């Protein structure tokens, strides 16, 4: 099912953006980010986020991202933003002219982690698939929008009931770039039930 843009709402609307029936463009502002407590000893909660809310327990959300990132930590991708201390995101973060980080951040109760893998800096497009099974979540990525690879499975302590999910883009350092989001759709859950070890009694 194609996602209806009019159903999406801003958390921190960006100054510069454009929305059509099938595309969202965000021009990031400098010094915007989503990050919570780690040994870095700083907290940032000012990235623009565009989301839709649902209480559906089983579904998948797919989006294609294209980006013109050019400075360290420039990023855009998929997000589930519940509040300033409970959220998750999957994205590519630019590092330098040689490489960037494809990764995910899970923030529970005000503490972020960061799991990454290094990819070439020439990559300027990525698909993401965000899936929900009750209060557990999965983020996957794809080069072509057909074959998806698992990035992260996680539990969100505040991820039961109604949630909000969608897209985000930001530039933590003194930078600005255009992020483009297309092919947004919601489907039946593509993260299937586990078929290995039986659940504990």
Secondary structure, 3 states (H helix, E strand, C coil): CECCHHHCEEECCCCEEEECCCEEEEECCECCCEECECCCCCCEECCEEEEEEECCCEEEEEEEEEECCCCCCCEEEEEEEEECCEEEEEEEEECCCCEEEEEEEEEECCEEEEEEEEEECCCCEEEEEEEEECCEEEEEEECCCCCCEEEEEEECCCCCCCEEEEEEEEECCCCCCEEEEEEEEEECCCCCCCCCCCCCC
